[in-house]
């Protein structure tokens, strides 16, 4: 008996040493306690009891490598478990600023924001005309703010579950939320806008992408491009899947979700066009059902650094006032009758080679040629005479010249001269020109009198002091 006891001790000591060497260390901020398994216990139940969620049960399993099957615990077994978890404070970094962006580090007053500044709970950000900012949270979530927007981080912290529990309030303007959480259940976020609470969730692809906006009339508008979102207001809640959107009238429940409009088709300028002036005309084809359009120009392909933006466009064209020289990207979004944004078009590359805008149409001048003279009543020309057409445009250059006789249809001029009509008599002549920037001259009108014989050259009257 004594020998058998010694053998048992011989094996017990190495086993204890091995266990001590392989016991995982707790993670920083975790407090570890000892727990004796009771009848009916599971790792999920134990984890909920101390941390309030079952999602961290694998963390407790990691601390107990002796457990082969986490669903079968031995009654009376002593486990190492996490009894509390202290997590570091979270933050959001300001990135990709364009134009004027201010920040409010609570409780300090508003000040100009700079790239790299960190925002914490209760801090705010506001953008001005043609401005944008990207807020990058430390869990990988991004929040894109467009112009004239005001956003506060009402709550930005981690719970004991290790999940991000953020509450973002859109006071004015709009914000695009893009999240790709590490785990499908790790996104815990709420967006407050216009009396509605939006809870986005990732879809099968693991991505959540939505746009929340507070319109000028109040209420809220939500568009979901990826994943899904629950929208709650006035005691009602609707689920909005990807490709759908809903409007929330001020003080009322959300409207039934509607399908988002497809992306418009971009027309001109063509892809990778090089333009020598800074205000080119952008054109597109709107999808059926569009009430208006929004045009945005960015300095980056990811469309986070805003350069210019126009909303509520009824026509399918837009001329920016003045874009900077360089490589830019522009896109168009159709807006429905309920004010919901459809899918943005894919950004198109545009290269501006000169920062000068084209502000004036071409200059057009009619020059009487051989056998033609200018008279007070217009132009007097002999049969077979020609009129010269001189045009000029300082910035974008002349693209085309159109002419017509006697109010007939316009047709394009090829060359620089125009023969007068063969029939004698008085004729009306109109000419106009368009430049490459899309501007057209008001046109030049002249009365041309055609006679069989060439007119006499105008009499030159010598001025005082000159010899005749």
Secondary structure, DSSP 8 states (H G I E B T S, - for coil): -HHHHHHHHHHHHHHHHHHHHH-----TTEEEEEEE--TT--HHHHHHHHHS-STTHHHHHHT-TT-S-TT---TT-EEEEEEEE------EEEEEEES-EEEE-TTS--EE--TT-EE-TT-EEEE-TT-EEEEEETTS-EEEE-TT-EEEEEEEEE-TTS-EEEEEEEEEEEEEEEE--SSTT-EEEEEEETTEEEEEE--TTS-EEEEEEE-TTSSEEEEEEESEEEEEETTEEEEEETTEEEEE-TTS-B---EE-----EEEES-TTEEESSS--EEEEE--TT--EEEEEEESSTTS-SEEEEEEEE-SSEEE-S---SEEEEEEEEEE-TTS-B------EEEEE-------S--EEEEEE-TTEEEETTEEEEETT-EEEEEEE-SSS-EEEEEEEETT---EE--SSEEE--SS-EEEEEEEEEEETTS-B---EEEEEEEESS----------TTS--
